[in-house]
Amino acid sequence: MSVENKKVGFIGGGNMAEAMIGGLLKSGTCNAKNLCASDVSRERRNHLETVFGIGTTEDNCSVFDSCDIVVLAVKPQVMDSVLNGIRSDCAPEAKNGSGRLVISIAAGVTTAHIEKFLAPQVPLPVIRVMPNTPALVQCAMCGMFANRHADESHRADARAILASIGMVMEFDDESFLDVVTALSGSGPAYIFYMAECMVKAGVSLGLSGQDAFTLTLQTMKGAVKLMENSDDPPEELRRRVTSPGGTTEAALGVMMKNRMKNRFEETITEAITAACKRSTELSGTNNV
Ligand SMILES: NC(=O)c1ccc[n+]([C@@H]2O[C@H](COP(=O)([O-])OP(=O)(O)OC[C@H]3O[C@@H](n4cnc5c(N)ncnc54)[C@H](OP(=O)(O)O)[C@@H]3O)[C@@H](O)[C@H]2O)c1
């Protein structure tokens, strides 16, 4: 049975769930009648019902009990109380297998932690996913890890769901999800910071904020498109923009000089390594 014919439920109906529900409907992967969500907030529930025409409830167990695929989309800090609620209140047969797939998008919560909470005695297929905010425009980069109980059909379902919000890369070692978190999970913020700096520089040289923003945005889009359409690595594309004695060389000369002084490249590597370390630390705190 394909995802199209399965019931998919979201526990936590916030930003990420909204992006995923929107992607599933827009891509035709799922039908609104097969989607549902639970959330503590009446406002969120009304919003999801109005925008997508899906069923909503405040009862997490009614989503867990009735769905073939359950997406845990609450913040990591409330995950344990949500898992406790499922463990104590949901139908025993719902927790004890029956092929139900649990997908978690919560940062730093391991599959073993979810298994241990929900069904320590039975094999529970759990797939952990790290998406990023471009999911909101169906352009996410997701890292995915499936536990040993998830078979190929579970993984195919997860891939189909994630394909509706962007691209997915599968890993067979869960610890790589900390690297994914540091690179693509937090990555959009690095790009936004670069954009912020470029806009500020344009303004400092006399452009209006709007013009500096448009120039920066279109440049980023164009550069991304070039990378997408080229077999060459970024350093080769950079070399090609850089004519000897030209303007780009002047700018890169400053960046390279500052790289030695302020360690530009090392700063990026150090920053991403710090994000990865933090992700590993959070995994340690969130998981017992
Ligand atoms: N946003 C990102 O960039 C990003 C990237 C990768 C992964 N993630 C992961 O995605 C997950 C969701 O993030 P998000 O940005 O969508 O968060 P969000 O917008 O805060 O959504 C979570 C929703 O769950 C609701 N909620 C809180 N407690 C609940 C409970 N006990 N039962 C049911 N619903 C409950 C929240 O309601 P209240 O607001 O009223 O508490 C909120 O509407 C997080 O675990 C995060 O780590 C997010």
The ligand as an SDF file (V2000), in Angstrom:
LIG
                    3D

 48 52  0  0  0  0  0  0  0  0999 V2000
   11.7730   24.8520   12.5470 N   0  0  0  0  0  0  0  0  0  0  0  0
   12.9290   24.3250   12.1440 C   0  0  0  0  0  0  0  0  0  0  0  0
   13.7900   24.9460   11.5350 O   0  0  0  0  0  0  0  0  0  0  0  0
   13.2200   22.8750   12.3890 C   0  0  0  0  0  0  0  0  0  0  0  0
   14.2390   22.2590   11.6780 C   0  0  0  0  0  0  0  0  0  0  0  0
   14.4830   20.9150   11.9210 C   0  0  0  0  0  0  0  0  0  0  0  0
   13.7260   20.2290   12.8670 C   0  0  0  0  0  0  0  0  0  0  0  0
   12.7600   20.8830   13.5460 N   0  0  0  0  0  0  0  0  0  0  0  0
   12.0190   20.1390   14.5590 C   0  0  0  0  0  0  0  0  0  0  0  0
   10.6510   20.1260   14.2390 O   0  0  0  0  0  0  0  0  0  0  0  0
    9.8970   20.0480   15.4310 C   0  0  0  0  0  0  0  0  0  0  0  0
    8.7690   21.0460   15.3370 C   0  0  0  0  0  0  0  0  0  0  0  0
    9.3210   22.3570   15.1760 O   0  0  0  0  0  0  0  0  0  0  0  0
    8.4000   23.5730   14.7780 P   0  0  0  0  0  0  0  0  0  0  0  0
    9.2880   24.6700   14.3670 O   0  0  0  0  0  0  0  0  0  0  0  0
    7.3090   23.1200   13.8700 O   0  0  0  0  0  0  0  0  0  0  0  0
    7.7680   23.8880   16.2350 O   0  0  0  0  0  0  0  0  0  0  0  0
    6.4040   24.6290   16.5630 P   0  0  0  0  0  0  0  0  0  0  0  0
    5.9980   25.5510   15.4750 O   0  0  0  0  0  0  0  0  0  0  0  0
    6.5430   25.1520   17.9530 O   0  0  0  0  0  0  0  0  0  0  0  0
    5.3440   23.4130   16.5590 O   0  0  0  0  0  0  0  0  0  0  0  0
    5.1140   22.5520   17.6220 C   0  0  0  0  0  0  0  0  0  0  0  0
    3.6230   22.5490   17.9220 C   0  0  0  0  0  0  0  0  0  0  0  0
    3.3580   21.5470   18.9040 O   0  0  0  0  0  0  0  0  0  0  0  0
    2.4390   22.0810   19.8470 C   0  0  0  0  0  0  0  0  0  0  0  0
    2.5320   21.3410   21.1040 N   0  0  0  0  0  0  0  0  0  0  0  0
    3.2110   21.6630   22.2470 C   0  0  0  0  0  0  0  0  0  0  0  0
    3.0180   20.7150   23.1780 N   0  0  0  0  0  0  0  0  0  0  0  0
    2.2110   19.7650   22.6170 C   0  0  0  0  0  0  0  0  0  0  0  0
    1.6690   18.5430   23.0930 C   0  0  0  0  0  0  0  0  0  0  0  0
    1.9110   18.1020   24.3240 N   0  0  0  0  0  0  0  0  0  0  0  0
    0.8710   17.8460   22.2510 N   0  0  0  0  0  0  0  0  0  0  0  0
    0.5980   18.2860   21.0050 C   0  0  0  0  0  0  0  0  0  0  0  0
    1.0910   19.4440   20.5060 N   0  0  0  0  0  0  0  0  0  0  0  0
    1.8940   20.1680   21.2940 C   0  0  0  0  0  0  0  0  0  0  0  0
    2.8760   23.5090   19.9660 C   0  0  0  0  0  0  0  0  0  0  0  0
    1.8700   24.2950   20.5700 O   0  0  0  0  0  0  0  0  0  0  0  0
    2.3510   25.5760   21.4680 P   0  0  0  0  0  0  0  0  0  0  0  0
    3.1410   26.4610   20.5570 O   0  0  0  0  0  0  0  0  0  0  0  0
    1.0560   26.1750   21.9380 O   0  0  0  0  0  0  0  0  0  0  0  0
    3.2060   25.0160   22.5740 O   0  0  0  0  0  0  0  0  0  0  0  0
    3.1240   23.8790   18.5050 C   0  0  0  0  0  0  0  0  0  0  0  0
    1.9150   24.2680   17.8660 O   0  0  0  0  0  0  0  0  0  0  0  0
   10.8750   20.3460   16.5940 C   0  0  0  0  0  0  0  0  0  0  0  0
   11.1100   19.1540   17.3190 O   0  0  0  0  0  0  0  0  0  0  0  0
   12.1260   20.8140   15.9360 C   0  0  0  0  0  0  0  0  0  0  0  0
   13.2910   20.3410   16.6070 O   0  0  0  0  0  0  0  0  0  0  0  0
   12.4580   22.1800   13.3210 C   0  0  0  0  0  0  0  0  0  0  0  0
  1  2  1  0
  2  3  2  0
  2  4  1  0
  4  5  1  0
  4 48  2  0
  5  6  2  0
  6  7  1  0
  7  8  2  0
  8  9  1  0
  8 48  1  0
  9 10  1  0
  9 46  1  0
 10 11  1  0
 11 12  1  0
 11 44  1  0
 12 13  1  0
 13 14  1  0
 14 15  2  0
 14 16  1  0
 14 17  1  0
 17 18  1  0
 18 19  2  0
 18 20  1  0
 18 21  1  0
 21 22  1  0
 22 23  1  0
 23 24  1  0
 23 42  1  0
 24 25  1  0
 25 26  1  0
 25 36  1  0
 26 27  1  0
 26 35  1  0
 27 28  2  0
 28 29  1  0
 29 30  1  0
 29 35  2  0
 30 31  1  0
 30 32  2  0
 32 33  1  0
 33 34  2  0
 34 35  1  0
 36 37  1  0
 36 42  1  0
 37 38  1  0
 38 39  2  0
 38 40  1  0
 38 41  1  0
 42 43  1  0
 44 45  1  0
 44 46  1  0
 46 47  1  0
M  CHG  2   8   1  16  -1
M  END
$$$$
